[in-house]
Amino acid sequence: MIFKLPDDPGSSLTKKEKAQEESLLETIKKAKAGDELAFQKLVDKYKAQVASIAYKMVGNYEDAKDISQIVFVKTYQNLYRFDTTKKLSTWLYRITINASIDFIRKHRKHRHEALEQTGVEIKEKKADVEKIYRRNLIKWAIKKAMNVLNPKQKAVFVLRDLQGLDIREVAQITGMPQATVRWYLHRARSKLRDELTKHYSEVIEGTDLKYGL
């Protein structure tokens, strides 16, 4: 298996990106002042990312929806504490990871979804249906195998390999030193490799597997 880590993003911003950052900061300040419309804009901007992280952590769409609601309630209640010199996404993802870990610890019995229940739509117009099916089958196997990870290993793996965040940001979100993040990531990848080889060898056979599918 080959794990390719994306390069860290550069620090320089284009004029368009700077304008977007300034607009976001203004929206955050309005939301902190109690502007509900501004807060809704923040929800709309980040709800997909929050739901994605929650789903990858708990493996169930309905539970991920519940966690997302908890995340934005907590965000609304604590937004006044947010330091606007920091990235809002980092703060939001930290809340999401913590809420997901709390959920996992409260619900030790993991509920599994069959592949056909994942909501993946394979359209007939696609040229290579078999390839799409196999890709989704690999995703399903990874999702199943992730149950061997403890909450911290899962959090680091989801943020780094499934969400594609760099090590520095994963460290900021989880509150761990970068060296600790790398250790948890190494353990997570190792355990997943063993689990996939042991139980899902037919699915991953002949595949140049990258977890960030």
C-alpha positions, 0 to 999 in steps of 0.5 A: 500500500502506498500513502502519498501525503500532499504538500503543505499549502503555501502561506501566500494568498491571492487577492481573491483569497484575501477578499474571501478571508476578509468577507469571512472575518466580517461575517464571523464578527457579525455572528459574534455580535448576535447577527443570526443571518450571519451565523446561518451563513457560517452554517451554510459554509461549513455544514458539508465539511462538518457532516463529512467529518462526523460521518467518517468518524461514526459511519452512519448518516443519521448519527452524523446529522445529529452530531452536526446539529450538536456541533452548530449548537455548541458553536452558536453558544460559544462563538463569543469565545472564538479568537478571530485571529485563528481559523474558524474551520480549525475550531469547528473541526475540533468541536466536530471531532470532540462531539464524534468521540463523545458519541463513539464512547457513548455508543460502543456498539457500532452500527454498520450499513451495507454497501447498497445503503451508503447512498452511492448512486451509480449512474448508467451513463458512466463509462466504467460502472465496474470501476466505480463499483470497485471504488465504492467497495474499497471505501466500504471496506475501509469504513468497516476496517476503521472500527479497529481504531481507537477514537484518537487514531480515528480522528487523526486518520479521518482528518489527515487521510480522508479530509486531506488536512496537513499535519500542522492543522490536524495538530491544531484541531486535536490539540496534540503535538505534531509528533504525536499526530504522526504517531497516531497516524502511523498506528492507524495506518498500520492497524488498518492495513492489517485489518484490510489484509486480514478480512478484506483481502479480496476487495483490496487485491491488486489495488494501489490503495490510497485512503483518501479516496 
